[in-house]
Amino acid sequence: MNRNLSDKERLNAIMHNQEVDRPACICPGGMMNMITTELMDACNVSWPEAHLDAQMMADLAAANYDQGCFENVGVPFCMTVEAEGMGATVTMGTKVYEPHVTEYPIDTVADWKKLHPMDLNSGRAKVTIDAIRLLKEKNLDAPIIGNLTGPVSTASSLMEPTIFYKELRKNREDAHAFMQFVTDDLIRFALAMVEAGADVIAISDPSGTGEILGPKYFEEYAVKYLNQVIDEVSDKTMGTIIHICGQMKNVYKQADMLHSNVLSFDSCVAMSDAKENLKDRVLMGNVSTWTLEFGTPDKVASLAQNCWENGSSIISPACGLGTKSPLENIRAIKKGIVEKTNA
């Protein structure tokens, strides 16, 4: 077994179900934020300024790799770029809290024509694309991950979520028109990130969970539109990652319909259970976010090793990091995997 794979080569091989020396240790970005206050202090680049400046965004993403945290770089650092680009009002948050939507642009799925497509040549969409170009210029051995908010999660950030979920059932014609508009725009953004240099597209769709939608609507709304995005970008990248939050017990069959190379799950999903139900899929996850912030390095390393033993080929935090997570704990993920490899 070749133990001299670069981080990019290892992830690429894993995504295509090839044998490697050990799992990759990554944290994509986007919803799965990899930035902490300690990291910001170490590189003297902070939120919220880094959400708005391409050089700062690239430098902060690269610092995560340079500081030995994860074997990738990725941008942006939140899930609001797409919704803001389509008309939502967003606050940039603070050094501790990520940006979030403060005002929805529409009240019902039938209002979707009031939305406007993202302008990829201005605003934070452009910042993200430019940051990827800057990361590409660094010629790192690490894969560059472009992060996309999934179709259901983007749609539910453009109107009140409770109303949105009800209208998925009661006004399906307009709901599908709305979802198609959102998905088409997400595809444009994803392709722009790929053109700028993203090696992988990671799509997080926490609002598209089977716990909320149930098997029927998970397939009708989450799987359908996620696959449209995946199919447009998969042959232009190393591959794609899909992260779904919540329990998966009632939607494993539908999750297996997703065309992505990698399926990522929350810490509430036992990796052994996921592997049993998705035998032929590459799985990613799912070290407890809580333990990463409040636990010990030894406990983090043990959880990472357990994820590997139970079927995960890519070890990652379950849903990103709390911004107060110590760098020592974050580094323990890779340390635990390397120690197990060399044992």
LINFENLIN-V221230 format. One record per backbone hydrogen bond with DSSP energy under -0.5 kcal/mol. NH is the residue of the N-H (numbers start at 1). CO is the residue of the C=O. If there is no record, write none. Layout:
nh=NH co=CO
nh=NH co=CO
//
This chain:
nh=3 co=1
nh=8 co=141
nh=10 co=6
nh=11 co=7
nh=12 co=8
nh=13 co=9
nh=14 co=10
nh=15 co=11
nh=16 co=12
nh=16 co=13
nh=17 co=14
nh=18 co=13
nh=24 co=313
nh=26 co=24
nh=26 co=315
nh=29 co=32
nh=30 co=76
nh=32 co=29
nh=33 co=31
nh=37 co=323
nh=38 co=323
nh=40 co=36
nh=41 co=37
nh=42 co=38
nh=43 co=39
nh=44 co=40
nh=45 co=40
nh=50 co=46
nh=51 co=48
nh=52 co=49
nh=53 co=49
nh=57 co=53
nh=58 co=54
nh=59 co=55
nh=60 co=56
nh=61 co=57
nh=62 co=58
nh=63 co=59
nh=64 co=60
nh=65 co=61
nh=66 co=62
nh=67 co=63
nh=68 co=65
nh=69 co=64
nh=70 co=64
nh=71 co=25
nh=73 co=143
nh=75 co=145
nh=84 co=80
nh=85 co=81
nh=86 co=82
nh=87 co=83
nh=87 co=84
nh=88 co=83
nh=89 co=103
nh=91 co=100
nh=94 co=97
nh=100 co=91
nh=102 co=89
nh=103 co=89
nh=106 co=158
nh=111 co=108
nh=112 co=109
nh=114 co=111
nh=115 co=112
nh=116 co=86
nh=120 co=118
nh=122 co=119
nh=125 co=122
nh=126 co=122
nh=127 co=123
nh=128 co=124
nh=129 co=125
nh=130 co=126
nh=131 co=127
nh=132 co=128
nh=133 co=129
nh=134 co=130
nh=135 co=131
nh=136 co=132
nh=137 co=133
nh=138 co=134
nh=138 co=135
nh=139 co=136
nh=140 co=135
nh=143 co=71
nh=145 co=73
nh=145 co=143
nh=146 co=144
nh=146 co=200
nh=147 co=75
nh=147 co=145
nh=148 co=202
nh=150 co=204
nh=154 co=150
nh=155 co=151
nh=156 co=152
nh=157 co=154
nh=158 co=155
nh=164 co=160
nh=165 co=161
nh=166 co=162
nh=167 co=163
nh=168 co=164
nh=169 co=165
nh=169 co=166
nh=170 co=166
nh=171 co=167
nh=175 co=171
nh=176 co=172
nh=177 co=173
nh=178 co=174
nh=179 co=175
nh=180 co=176
nh=181 co=177
nh=182 co=178
nh=183 co=179
nh=184 co=180
nh=185 co=181
nh=186 co=182
nh=187 co=183
nh=188 co=184
nh=189 co=185
nh=190 co=186
nh=191 co=187
nh=192 co=188
nh=193 co=189
nh=194 co=190
nh=195 co=191
nh=196 co=192
nh=197 co=193
nh=197 co=194
nh=198 co=193
nh=199 co=144
nh=200 co=144
nh=201 co=239
nh=202 co=146
nh=202 co=200
nh=203 co=201
nh=203 co=241
nh=204 co=148
nh=204 co=202
nh=205 co=203
nh=205 co=243
nh=208 co=205
nh=209 co=206
nh=212 co=209
nh=213 co=209
nh=214 co=210
nh=217 co=213
nh=218 co=214
nh=219 co=215
nh=220 co=216
nh=221 co=217
nh=222 co=217
nh=222 co=218
nh=223 co=218
nh=224 co=219
nh=225 co=221
nh=226 co=222
nh=227 co=223
nh=228 co=224
nh=229 co=225
nh=230 co=226
nh=231 co=227
nh=232 co=228
nh=233 co=229
nh=233 co=230
nh=234 co=230
nh=236 co=233
nh=237 co=234
nh=238 co=199
nh=239 co=199
nh=241 co=201
nh=242 co=262
nh=243 co=203
nh=244 co=242
nh=244 co=264
nh=251 co=248
nh=252 co=248
nh=255 co=251
nh=256 co=252
nh=257 co=254
nh=258 co=255
nh=261 co=240
nh=262 co=240
nh=263 co=282
nh=264 co=242
nh=265 co=284
nh=266 co=244
nh=269 co=266
nh=270 co=268
nh=274 co=270
nh=275 co=271
nh=276 co=272
nh=277 co=273
nh=278 co=274
nh=281 co=278
nh=282 co=261
nh=283 co=281
nh=284 co=263
nh=285 co=314
nh=287 co=316
nh=292 co=288
nh=293 co=289
nh=294 co=290
nh=295 co=291
nh=300 co=296
nh=301 co=297
nh=302 co=298
nh=303 co=299
nh=304 co=300
nh=305 co=301
nh=306 co=302
nh=307 co=303
nh=308 co=304
nh=309 co=305
nh=310 co=306
nh=311 co=308
nh=312 co=307
nh=313 co=283
nh=314 co=283
nh=315 co=24
nh=318 co=287
nh=319 co=320
nh=321 co=33
nh=325 co=322
nh=329 co=326
nh=330 co=326
nh=331 co=327
nh=332 co=328
nh=333 co=330
nh=334 co=330
nh=335 co=331
nh=336 co=332
nh=337 co=333
nh=338 co=334
nh=339 co=335
nh=340 co=336
nh=341 co=337
nh=342 co=338
nh=343 co=339
//
